Amino acid sequence: MSQTKSNQRYRRFAARTAFLTAALLLSACATGPNADPRDPLEPFNRGMYSFNDVVDRAVVKPVATAYRDVLPSPVRTGVSNFFSNLQDLWSFVNNALQLKGEGAGNSIMRFGVNTAFGLGGVLDIASEMRIERFPEDFGQTLGHWGVGAGPYVVLPLLGPSTLRDTAALPVDSNGNALSHVSDIPARNSATVLNLVNRRSRLLDASKMLEEVALDPYTFTRDAFLQRRQSLVYDGSPPDQDDLLPTYDNPAQ
């Protein structure tokens, strides 16, 4: 019973966080004029970007660097494969919600093959069998059915997002198989491991960003929005001018 109550509290916390963040962002829309219509919250976002950068430099990046230096590449690959396998299960649900038969079929097939024959997903047998991955999340599902991205948002600790993707966070959190692990210490440890592993894979990219980009905030924003737009449209987005009213509404 205590584990069930803990899971319920966790989900309520995620939902309240998304709601409060959305309310804060909507109230911030009255800030001064901005050159980029996709980013009307730029003063708020730049402040949050700076905060995240400080936390990353002080804590997250050193831990991720030590993780990469200590663990051999095959181990880190196995960790990545394991969490990607869990994501395939959630991708199956979102592909099905979007009525994407091939994506749903491949996702559930990948999950089954890797879970059964890949040591629970540590080995990516499905890719060796050339079963293509079709990653989808609930933000993409909302976008597929016509929900516009809304303004660009930088979330505390979580980083780049949009108003639509922020609203989808509680659903994605509940769809993550880790959130249903009843052993709280094991669940928390796995969540931290996933975050550190993901950050370690971005170390080279973040170093390049620091060395090349004149304005890392703008570079990160534009790259993120372009990538999310491409994902919603399955790699074939329309011209940007056609997206300005709702930013990436496939129903237009």
N, C-alpha and C positions, 0 to 999 in steps of 0.2 A: 504493500500500500504506500509506503514512504517513497519508493522509487517512482510509482505512478504520479504521486503528488509533485515530486521533483521535476518530472518531465513536463507536467502541466504548468508549473511555475516557469520553467525555461521557455515554453512556447508563449506564455502570456507576456513574459519579459521581451521576447523578440518582437511580438506584435505591438506592444506599447512603444518600443524603441523606434520601430518603423513609423508608427503613427505620429509620435512626437517630432521625429525628424522631418516628416512631411509637413506637419503644421508649421514648424520653424522655418522651413524653406519657403512655404507659401507666404508667410508673413514677411520674409526677406525680399520678396519680389518687388517691393517698393523702393529698393535701393537705386542709386544713381544710374544714369545712362551707360550703356555698355555697347561696345563696337560689335560684339558677337551675339546675335539674337538667341543662340543656343545656350548662352551662359549669362542669364540675367542676374545670377547670384554671385558674380565673380568676386566681389569683396569678401563675402563670407567664405567662398570656396578657397580663395588664396590663403586666408587665415587658417582654415582647416588643413590645407595642403602643407603649410609650414609646420603646423602642430604634428601632423603625421610624419613629416620628414625628420623632425627632432626625435620622435619616439623611435623611428626606424634606425637612425644613426646611433642612438644610445643603446638600444636593446635588440631590436629584431635583426638588423643586419649583422652585428657581431655574432649572435647565436647561429644565424644561417650560415655565416662564413665558417664557424667552427664545425658545424654539422657537415658541411661540404668537405672540409679538410680532413675530418676524422673518419668519416664513413667512406668506404670504397665505392666507386661508381656502380658496380652491380647491385649493391645493397640499396643505394639511393634509387636506382631504376626499379627495383622490386617494390619499394615504398610507393613510388609514383604509380606503378601499375596497379597496386592494391587499391589506392584511392580512386584511380580512374575507373576501375571495375565497379566500384560502388556508384560512381557517377553515371555509368552506363545504365544502371537500373532506373535512376531518376530520369535519364534521357529517354528511356523507353516510355515512361508515363507521359512526358511532354511531347514526344513525337506522336503518340497515340492521340493526345488532346488536339494536336494540330492536323490530325488525319493523314499523317505521313507514314504510309504503310511500310516503305522500305526502311526508313529510319527506325521505326518501332521494331520491325522484325530483326534488323541487324543489332540493335541495342540489346534486346532480350537474348538474342543468340550469343552475342559477345559475353554477356554476363553469365549465361549458363556454361559456356565452354570454358571461360577463364576460371570460374568458381569451381567447376568440377575437375578440370584437368590442369589448371594452372596454379595449384596450391592456394586456392581461395582468391586468386587474382594477382598473386605475386609475379607469376609468369604470364606474359601476354600471348597466349597461344592463339587467340582469335586473330591478332594482327598477322601472325605467321601463316594463318589460314586465309589471309586476305579478306577478312570480314571487316568492312569499312566502319569506322566510328562516326556516329551522327550525334554530337553533343548538343543537347538542348536544355534550357532551364525555363522556369516559369515566366521570367521576364520576356524571353523570346516567344513564349506561348501567347502572352498578352499582346505583344507586338504583332504576331501573326494574325490575330483576330481584330486588329484595328486600333489597339490602344497606343496612342502616341507616346514617345519617350518622355516628353516634358522637358523641363530644364535640366541641365547638367548639374550634378551634385557631387561634392566631395564629402564622404562620410567619415566620422572619427574612426581611426584605426583601419577601417575597411577600404578606404580610398575611393577611386572614381566610381561613379554610378550615375543614374538618372532617376527622376522622380518615379517613373514606372518601375524600374528595377528595384528601387528602395521599397516600394509598396509590395513587390513580389518576394522580398527577403523572408518574411515569416513562412510563406508557403515553401520556398526552397529549403529553408531550415528544417521544416517538418518533413520534407521529402528526402532529406539526407539520412541515409541508413544509420549514421553514427548517432543521431539524435534519439534513436530508439534503443540504444544500448542501455540496459538497466544498471550495469555497474558504472557508477558515476566516475570513480577515479580512472577506470579504463577508458570511458568515453572522453573525459577531459584530456587524458594523455594522448589519445588518438587524434583529437582535434588539434592540439598543439603541434603534434608531429606533422600533421597535414599542412598546417600553416607554415611551419619552419621549412618543410620540404619544398613547398611552392615558392617561398621567398628565396631559397638557395638556387632555384632554377632561374631566377631573375637577376642574380648578382652581376653577371656580365652585361646584361641589358641596362641595368641601372648605372653601371660604371660608364657605359657608352653615353647614356643620357647626360650624365654629369659633365662629360668631356666635350660633347658635341652641341647640345641644345643651348641656344642663347637664353631662352626662357623655358626651363623644364616644366613649369605649370602648363603653359600653352601647348607645348609638344605633347605632354601626357594627355591633356584634354582632347586634343584633336585626334590623337591616335586611338584613344578609347572610344570616342564617338564613332569614328570611322569603322572600327572593328565591330562594335555592337550593331551598327546599321547593316554591315555586311552579313552578320549572323542572322539578323531578323529576316533579311531578304535572300538568305541562302546563297550569298556571294554575288548577287546581281541587283544591287540597289539602284534606284532611279537617280536622276540628277539632284544635287543638293537643293537647287532652287525650288524643286517640286516638294521638298520635305519641310520647308520652313514653318508652315502653319502648325504641324504637329510633330515635326522633326523626323519621324520614320514610321509613318502610318501606312502599312501595306494595303489598307482598305481604300486609300485615296486613288 
